[in-house]
């Protein structure tokens, strides 16, 4: 994974750095501490990006996966009966 100090990143447009990262994020640092990540969004829609970084949504997904691992599942037919 590549890293770069924010003060050095001003030399070129950020999109050039993202393109040159070859599919992995470029970690931007301030005083050698990570502060941001830069990566291309090829094939990623805005909604997916927002959901993948939303802590509330990620908690819901984690809780649902835990329930599924414990066998707490219902069939599609059961879900339809409960919803309609």
C-alpha positions as CSV (number, residue, x, y, z in Angstrom):
1,X,0.0,0.0,0.0
2,X,1.4,3.4,-1.0
3,X,1.5,6.3,1.4
4,X,2.1,10.0,0.8
5,X,2.3,13.1,3.0
6,X,-0.4,15.6,2.3
7,X,2.2,18.3,1.9
8,X,3.7,16.3,-1.0
9,X,0.4,15.5,-2.6
10,X,0.0,19.0,-3.9
11,X,2.5,18.4,-6.7
12,X,0.0,16.8,-9.0
13,X,-3.8,16.6,-9.3
14,X,-5.1,13.9,-6.9
15,X,-6.8,12.0,-9.7
16,X,-3.3,11.2,-11.1
17,X,-2.3,9.7,-7.8
18,X,-5.5,7.6,-7.7
19,X,-4.9,6.3,-11.2
20,X,-1.3,5.4,-10.5
21,X,-2.2,3.5,-7.4
22,X,-3.0,0.4,-9.6
23,X,-6.1,-0.6,-7.8
24,X,-5.0,-0.2,-4.2
25,X,-5.7,2.9,-2.0
26,X,-3.2,5.7,-1.6
27,X,-3.0,6.5,2.1
28,X,-2.6,10.3,2.7
29,X,-0.8,11.1,5.9
30,X,-0.1,14.2,8.1
31,X,3.0,13.9,10.2
32,X,3.2,10.3,9.1
33,X,-0.3,9.5,10.6
34,X,-3.0,8.3,8.2
35,X,-5.7,10.9,7.7
36,X,-7.4,9.9,4.4
37,X,-7.4,7.2,1.7
38,X,-7.6,8.0,-2.1
39,X,-8.8,5.3,-4.5
40,X,-10.5,5.1,-7.9
41,X,-14.3,4.3,-7.8
42,X,-14.4,2.3,-11.0
43,X,-17.6,0.3,-11.0
44,X,-18.8,1.7,-7.6
45,X,-22.0,3.6,-7.5
46,X,-22.6,6.4,-5.0
47,X,-25.2,4.5,-2.9
48,X,-22.9,1.5,-2.4
49,X,-20.0,3.9,-1.4
50,X,-22.2,5.7,1.1
51,X,-23.5,2.4,2.6
52,X,-20.1,0.9,2.8
53,X,-18.9,3.7,5.1
54,X,-22.1,4.2,7.1
55,X,-21.4,2.9,10.7
56,X,-25.2,2.4,11.4
57,X,-25.7,0.4,8.2
58,X,-22.6,-1.7,9.0
59,X,-23.9,-2.4,12.5
60,X,-27.2,-3.6,11.0
61,X,-25.4,-5.9,8.6
62,X,-23.1,-7.3,11.3
63,X,-26.1,-8.0,13.6
64,X,-28.0,-9.7,10.8
65,X,-25.0,-11.9,10.0
66,X,-24.7,-12.9,13.7
67,X,-28.3,-13.8,13.8
68,X,-28.0,-15.9,10.6
69,X,-24.9,-17.7,12.0
70,X,-27.1,-18.6,15.1
71,X,-29.7,-20.1,12.8
72,X,-32.2,-17.2,13.4
73,X,-33.6,-17.3,9.8
74,X,-37.0,-17.2,8.3
75,X,-38.1,-18.3,4.8
76,X,-39.2,-15.9,2.1
77,X,-42.7,-17.2,2.5
78,X,-42.7,-16.4,6.2
79,X,-41.3,-12.9,5.6
80,X,-44.1,-12.3,3.0
81,X,-46.7,-13.4,5.5
82,X,-45.3,-11.1,8.2
83,X,-45.0,-8.1,5.8
84,X,-48.2,-8.3,3.8
